[in-house]
């Protein structure tokens, strides 16, 4: 688990982008009315940062072309996005938000 920030440092309706290393895509962590969610930060339609998008309920709207993603599943809710974004496990331990990055799927030869 990777520590992100303290709960009070991520107000409801806000997000934060975290970068882990050069081989792991950046992750966007969101605080919604239902809790905390984490997805890959890059929109699956084009290379826009989802952490800069608008959060409503459990959805984030991409700031570039308004693709909408369900933060619970990563599934796109409308066009132009057709592919989901990867989700990551989030937990809160002693007032600190942590993320466990999902394992990258390897290409099958």
C-alpha positions, 0 to 999 in steps of 0.5 A: 500500500502506498500512502497518499495523504491524510483524509483532511488533506483531500476534501470531498469532491476533490482529487489528487494525482500520485506518481509512483515510479517511471514504470507505473502510470499515474493514479488519480485518487478521488474523495466522493460522498461515498468514499475514496476511489482510485483510477489510472489518471489518464483518460482511455480516450485521449491523454487527459488527466482525470484528476483535473476532471469534475467529480459528481457522485461516483463519476469523473468527467474528463476535462478534455472531451467530457468522457464520463467514468464510473469511479467504482468500476472504471467503466465509461458511462458515455462516449467518446470513451469506449475503454475502461480505466483501471481501478485501484484498491483504496484503504484508510489506515489511521487517518491516512489514505493508501492505494494499492496499485493494480497489477498491470496486465501483461500482453499475451504473445 
